[in-house]
Amino acid sequence: MPKLDLEVESVWERQPEEDDEAYRAFVVYRDLGPDASVAAACRKALQREPAAEELQQWEQWALDWLWEERARRYREATDEATQRARELTERWRRTREFFDRADERPQPKGFAGVILGPWHQMVRSYRRWARDYAERRYLMAQEAAAKRSARPKRKRTLAERWTLFIQRLRSAPEAEEQKGLRGRLFKLRTRASELFKTRPGRVLLI
């Protein structure tokens, strides 16, 4: 029986030891939704009633590769990404309505319109450009945030957390030494030593 870690990123994707036939069977099961069953997935893939041996093979795959839990995590990630996309669409709609209302302000008439008309048109053009630019940046940022949040985070093991803790302890004195005047003198001394090693016949004047 394979050893599957459910905490890995995108556990619903094909795993290292999972053969192609078993993964294709899982995809059929996964795409049936929360009411999926192994028998229904097998029937859909074969387009007929499965034989006892075939159904037994699918049930063994489902047990070995934790189909139910992997499919559940896939649906959660998909639902979260879909919800964030809906929120993004709604925010975009409200932003466009706000700027559209600003563009609908009436232009001054008469002599004031002749004097201020070009300036008013320039302001409207700038607002339109600023709106489009802000929308593009906002959409790109929101899309990136949605992708990051929808991607499951792999939990660090105890050994990884301990290694990171030791690395931070070792790097703390070096970071402290490079602060303030002492740090600048340390950098100058290091740079001078490196230059002297590469050019031993020259005298450095600082």
SULQUIUR-V958026 format. One record per residue. N is the residue number from 1. PSI is psi in degrees with one decimal (NA if undefined). NEAR is the number of other C-alpha atoms within 8 Angstrom. D_CENTER is the distance of its C-alpha to the mean C-alpha in Angstrom with 1 decimal. Layout:
# SULQUIUR-V958026
n-><N & N>
psi-><PSI & PSI>
near-><NEAR & NEAR>
d_center-><D_CENTER & D_CENTER>
This chain:
# SULQUIUR-V958026
n-><1 & 2 & 3 & 4 & 5 & 6 & 7 & 8 & 9 & 10 & 11 & 12 & 13 & 14 & 15 & 16 & 17 & 18 & 19 & 20 & 21 & 22 & 23 & 24 & 25 & 26 & 27 & 28 & 29 & 30 & 31 & 32 & 33 & 34 & 35 & 36 & 37 & 38 & 39 & 40 & 41 & 42 & 43 & 44 & 45 & 46 & 47 & 48 & 49 & 50 & 51 & 52 & 53 & 54 & 55 & 56 & 57 & 58 & 59 & 60 & 61 & 62 & 63 & 64 & 65 & 66 & 67 & 68 & 69 & 70 & 71 & 72 & 73 & 74 & 75 & 76 & 77 & 78 & 79 & 80 & 81 & 82 & 83 & 84 & 85 & 86 & 87 & 88 & 89 & 90 & 91 & 92 & 93 & 94 & 95 & 96 & 97 & 98 & 99 & 100 & 101 & 102 & 103 & 104 & 105 & 106 & 107 & 108 & 109 & 110 & 111 & 112 & 113 & 114 & 115 & 116 & 117 & 118 & 119 & 120 & 121 & 122 & 123 & 124 & 125 & 126 & 127 & 128 & 129 & 130 & 131 & 132 & 133 & 134 & 135 & 136 & 137 & 138 & 139 & 140 & 141 & 142 & 143 & 144 & 145 & 146 & 147 & 148 & 149 & 150 & 151 & 152 & 153 & 154 & 155 & 156 & 157 & 158 & 159 & 160 & 161 & 162 & 163 & 164 & 165 & 166 & 167 & 168 & 169 & 170 & 171 & 172 & 173 & 174 & 175 & 176 & 177 & 178 & 179 & 180 & 181 & 182 & 183 & 184 & 185 & 186 & 187 & 188 & 189 & 190 & 191 & 192 & 193 & 194 & 195 & 196 & 197 & 198 & 199 & 200 & 201 & 202 & 203 & 204 & 205 & 206>
psi-><127.4 & 152.0 & 110.1 & 127.5 & 113.2 & -9.6 & -2.3 & 158.5 & 135.5 & 58.9 & -16.4 & -9.0 & 170.8 & 132.5 & 160.0 & -41.9 & 4.9 & 120.1 & 164.7 & -39.7 & -41.3 & -38.2 & -40.0 & -37.7 & -39.5 & -39.5 & -40.3 & -45.3 & -44.0 & -40.5 & -5.2 & -13.3 & -172.0 & -21.7 & 18.9 & 151.1 & 154.6 & -40.8 & -42.6 & -40.1 & -42.5 & -41.1 & -39.8 & -39.9 & -39.0 & -15.6 & 32.3 & 174.8 & 125.2 & 149.9 & 164.0 & -40.2 & -38.5 & -45.5 & -36.8 & -38.8 & -43.2 & -41.8 & -35.3 & -40.7 & -44.3 & -36.2 & -43.8 & -38.9 & 15.7 & 55.2 & -44.9 & -46.8 & -40.2 & -40.7 & -37.3 & -43.7 & -33.3 & -44.2 & -39.3 & -45.0 & -40.3 & -42.7 & -39.5 & -42.7 & -38.4 & -41.8 & -41.2 & -35.1 & -38.6 & -43.2 & -40.4 & -42.5 & -41.1 & -42.1 & -39.7 & -41.8 & -44.0 & -37.8 & -43.4 & -39.4 & -39.7 & -48.3 & -32.3 & -38.5 & -36.0 & -35.1 & -20.1 & 0.7 & 135.6 & 144.5 & 150.2 & 147.2 & 170.4 & -146.0 & -38.9 & -34.4 & -37.2 & -41.3 & -46.6 & -6.1 & -52.9 & -39.7 & -41.0 & -40.3 & -37.6 & -41.0 & -41.9 & -39.9 & -40.8 & -41.6 & -41.2 & -42.1 & -44.1 & -37.4 & -48.0 & -40.5 & -44.5 & -38.6 & -42.1 & -45.7 & -41.1 & -43.0 & -40.7 & -42.2 & -42.5 & -37.6 & -42.4 & -40.9 & -38.8 & -40.1 & -39.9 & -42.5 & -29.8 & -15.2 & 120.0 & 140.3 & 130.2 & 128.9 & 137.8 & 142.8 & 168.7 & -38.7 & -39.8 & -41.4 & -38.6 & -42.2 & -42.0 & -38.8 & -43.5 & -40.4 & -39.7 & -38.7 & -40.2 & -34.1 & -14.5 & -47.7 & -38.4 & -40.9 & -35.6 & -36.0 & -27.1 & 16.5 & 146.7 & -158.7 & -39.1 & -39.0 & -40.9 & -40.5 & -37.6 & -41.0 & -41.2 & -41.0 & -40.8 & -43.0 & -41.4 & -38.7 & -40.5 & -41.7 & -38.1 & -34.2 & -37.4 & -27.5 & 73.5 & -19.8 & 0.3 & 151.4 & 129.6 & 129.9 & 116.2 & NA>
near-><3 & 6 & 4 & 5 & 6 & 6 & 8 & 10 & 8 & 8 & 13 & 8 & 5 & 7 & 6 & 4 & 5 & 9 & 6 & 6 & 6 & 10 & 10 & 8 & 12 & 10 & 8 & 12 & 16 & 11 & 6 & 9 & 8 & 5 & 5 & 10 & 7 & 11 & 7 & 9 & 13 & 14 & 11 & 9 & 8 & 8 & 6 & 6 & 6 & 9 & 6 & 6 & 6 & 8 & 12 & 8 & 8 & 12 & 9 & 8 & 11 & 12 & 8 & 8 & 9 & 9 & 12 & 7 & 7 & 11 & 11 & 9 & 10 & 12 & 9 & 8 & 11 & 9 & 8 & 9 & 12 & 8 & 8 & 9 & 10 & 8 & 8 & 10 & 8 & 8 & 8 & 10 & 8 & 8 & 9 & 9 & 8 & 8 & 11 & 8 & 8 & 7 & 8 & 6 & 6 & 4 & 7 & 8 & 7 & 6 & 6 & 9 & 10 & 9 & 8 & 9 & 11 & 8 & 8 & 9 & 8 & 8 & 8 & 9 & 8 & 8 & 10 & 9 & 8 & 8 & 10 & 8 & 8 & 8 & 10 & 8 & 8 & 8 & 10 & 8 & 8 & 9 & 9 & 8 & 8 & 11 & 9 & 7 & 8 & 10 & 9 & 9 & 7 & 7 & 6 & 6 & 6 & 6 & 6 & 8 & 9 & 8 & 8 & 8 & 8 & 8 & 8 & 8 & 8 & 8 & 8 & 8 & 8 & 8 & 8 & 7 & 9 & 11 & 9 & 6 & 6 & 9 & 10 & 10 & 8 & 10 & 9 & 8 & 8 & 8 & 8 & 9 & 8 & 8 & 9 & 10 & 7 & 6 & 7 & 8 & 4 & 6 & 5 & 6 & 3 & 2>
d_center-><32.4 & 28.9 & 27.1 & 23.6 & 21.1 & 19.2 & 16.9 & 15.2 & 11.7 & 12.0 & 15.7 & 16.6 & 16.4 & 19.5 & 20.6 & 22.6 & 26.0 & 25.5 & 27.7 & 27.0 & 29.4 & 28.1 & 24.5 & 25.7 & 27.7 & 24.7 & 22.8 & 25.9 & 26.0 & 22.4 & 22.7 & 25.9 & 24.0 & 25.0 & 28.7 & 28.4 & 31.1 & 31.7 & 35.0 & 33.5 & 30.8 & 33.5 & 35.7 & 33.2 & 32.4 & 36.1 & 37.3 & 40.2 & 41.2 & 40.1 & 42.7 & 42.9 & 41.8 & 38.7 & 37.7 & 38.3 & 36.0 & 33.1 & 33.8 & 33.7 & 30.4 & 29.0 & 30.5 & 29.5 & 25.8 & 25.2 & 24.5 & 24.7 & 22.1 & 19.6 & 20.2 & 19.8 & 16.4 & 15.4 & 16.9 & 15.3 & 11.7 & 13.0 & 15.0 & 12.4 & 10.3 & 13.9 & 15.0 & 12.3 & 13.3 & 16.9 & 16.6 & 15.2 & 18.1 & 20.5 & 19.7 & 20.0 & 23.4 & 24.6 & 23.9 & 25.8 & 28.6 & 29.0 & 29.3 & 31.5 & 33.9 & 34.2 & 35.1 & 37.8 & 39.9 & 43.4 & 44.7 & 47.8 & 51.1 & 54.4 & 55.0 & 51.8 & 49.9 & 51.6 & 50.7 & 47.3 & 46.2 & 44.6 & 42.9 & 41.6 & 40.3 & 38.6 & 36.9 & 35.7 & 34.4 & 32.5 & 31.0 & 30.0 & 28.3 & 26.7 & 25.4 & 23.9 & 22.3 & 20.9 & 19.6 & 17.8 & 16.2 & 15.4 & 13.9 & 11.7 & 10.5 & 10.2 & 8.4 & 5.6 & 6.0 & 6.4 & 3.6 & 2.3 & 6.0 & 6.8 & 5.9 & 9.2 & 10.0 & 13.0 & 15.9 & 18.0 & 21.5 & 24.5 & 25.4 & 22.1 & 22.4 & 26.0 & 25.4 & 22.9 & 25.5 & 28.3 & 26.4 & 26.0 & 29.7 & 30.8 & 28.9 & 30.1 & 33.7 & 32.7 & 30.4 & 33.4 & 35.8 & 34.1 & 34.4 & 37.2 & 40.4 & 40.4 & 37.0 & 38.2 & 41.4 & 39.6 & 37.5 & 40.7 & 42.5 & 39.8 & 39.8 & 43.6 & 43.7 & 41.4 & 43.5 & 46.7 & 45.7 & 44.9 & 48.0 & 50.6 & 53.5 & 52.4 & 52.7 & 49.8 & 50.8 & 48.3>
